[in-house]
Amino acid sequence: MLLGRASSRVIKGENGKLMAEFTVWHSLEQADLIYWKAEEINRLFNTDVVISINYIHNEAGFSIIRGRRIRVIHKWFHRNGKKTVTDKIRFMDHPVGMAMLLCDKGSIKEHRNQTGECLSPCITVAFSESDIERLLDHIKNRCGAVGCSAPECQQISFDAENTKIFWEYVQPWMPGVQSVADKFSSLGSAKECRAAAVTA
């Protein structure tokens, strides 16, 4: 989740203890996904997050503040104040992690050779070349899908064959909300996401 439409930062609590604030947001068109994520956070952290809706900026989101558990994940994906992909991504070893990335920043487009639809899991404008390589290697190691980087489009993408491999890997874990189903309707309807720990 953290590699997608989310951010985190380390802060000091009232007692001086280091804490981490984790914030998630989406456009109002995907408000149903925010409510789904809030339910998952409530389940994982035994809390009751409050969703804020900003009609001016067309956004909905929530934040939670926790200690070591989120602070460690923050450290895994940040270096020098910037979001990055470190070798700790190997701990994102459940398909739901890739499913969240796809829900947040993924897109589908027709292959330029019109040989089928191609999946682009995320944009890469904030990532270095080494970050992108680690992410592509991680996806390949987890499910066998081989992707490539498209610097001119600032994204990674998969050809039609590897799109099918990647989709079959994440599809059972996609949230069963309407905005996700609509977004990926050409690949197959999103099933209800199974209960699983969201680690990134």
N, C-alpha and C positions, 0 to 999 in steps of 0.2 A: 504494500500500500504506500509506503514512504517514497518509493521511486516514482509514483504517479502524482495525482493531484493532492499532495499532502506536504507538510513541512514540519520541521521540529527544531527546537532550540533548547539549550541548557540554561536554566535559570536557578536562582537561589530561593529556597523556601523561606517561610517566616522564621524558622529556627536556624537559618544559615545552611541547611543541608542542600546539596545539589539535587535539582529535580529536572525533569524534561517536560516541555510543553509540546504536545502533538496536535496539529491542526489539519483538518480535512475540509475540502470545499469542492463544490461542483456548480455548474450553471443550474438555473431553475429547471431547465429542460431535463436534467438528470437528478432532480430532487428525490425521486424514488430510490436512487442508488445511495444518496446520503442517508436516508432513513434505514436502508439495509445495512450500511456500514455502522451506523449508530447502534443498531441492534447487536451486531457482532462485537463491537467494543464493549457494550453493556455486558454481554455474556462473558467475554474474555477477562474483563477487569472488575466484574461485579459492581458496576456503577450505573448511573443514570444520566447520560449526557444530555445536554440541552442544545437543540438545533436552532441556529439563528438564521433568519431569512432576510436578505438584503435585496429589496426590490430595485433600489437605485442601481446597484452593480449586477443585478440579475444573478445572485449567488445564494447558495445555502451551504451551511457548514457547521462544524462544531470543534471544540478543543477540549482536551483533557490534560491534566498535569499529574504525572506520576514519577516515581523514583527510578531505581536502578533498571528495571525492566525496559522502559522506553529509552532511558539514557544510554544504555548499551547499544540498542539498535540505532540510535542517533549517531553514535560514534562509528558504527559500521559503515554508514553511508554519508559521512561528511568528513572533509579534510579542508583545513584552513578556511572554515566558514562557508564552504561551497558544497552542494550536493554532489556526490561522486559514487562510482561503483568500485568498491574495493574487493579484495579476494574473499571478504566475509560474505559475499553474495552466495557462496557455497552453502551457507546455512539456510538460504531461501530454497529449501529442497522439497517443498510441497507445491503441487500444481496450482493451488489457490493463489500463490504469490504472483505467478505469471498471469493468472486470470485477472487479478486486480490491476496489473500494469496495462493489460489489454483493455479492460473496461475504462480506465482513466484516460489513456492517451492513444489507444489503438484506432486504426481506420482501415477501410477496405477500398481498394481501387482496382480498376481493370488493368491487367498487364499491358504494357505498351505494344506487345506483339499480338494482343487480343487472344492469348492462349488460356485465359482464365483469370480469376480474381486473385489478387495478391494482398497479403496481410501485412500491415505495418504496425507492430506492437507499440512503438513509442517514437516521439520526436527526440532528437539528440542534441539540440542546440546548447544545452547546459553541460554536456559531457565532453570529455577529452577523447582522443582516438583510443587511448588505452582503456578508458571506461567502456567504450563501445565494444572493443574486442573482448573484454571480460564478460559483458552482457551476452554477446553472441555466443561465446564459448560456453557460458552457463546454460543457455537455452539448448545448444547442441548436445551438451552432456546430459541434460535432463530428459530430453525427448527425441533427440536425433534430427531435429529440424535445423537446416543450414541456412542462415540468413546472410545478408550483406549490408554494408553501410552505403547510404546515398548522401554524401556530403552536400551536394547541390540542393537537396530537399531537406537536409538536416533531419534525417530519419533512418531507421533500419527497416528492412523489408524482406519478405520471403516470396519466392516464385510460387506458382500455382501448386506444384507438387509438395513443396515444403510448407506452404500455407495449410494444406490438408493435414500434414503430420502435426504441426503446431496446434491447429484447431482441435484435433481429436484428443490431444493431451490436456487442453484447458477446458474444453467445452462442458464436461460434467461438473466443473467447479465454478462456472459462471453464475453470478447472482440471477435468480429468477424474477427480475423486475422488467417492466415493459420497455424502459429506455434502452436497456442492454439488448433485449430481444429485437427491438427495432434496428438498432445499430448494426447488428450482425445477422440480420434475418436472411441474407443471401447465403450465409454459410451453414445455417441451421439454427433452430430456436435454442435459446439459452435455457438450460435446466436449472432447477433450484439448487443453489450452492449448498453442498453438504457441510455439516458442522466440522470446521477445521480451524486450526490456529492461524490467524493472519499475522505473519512475521515480518512483512515488509510492505 
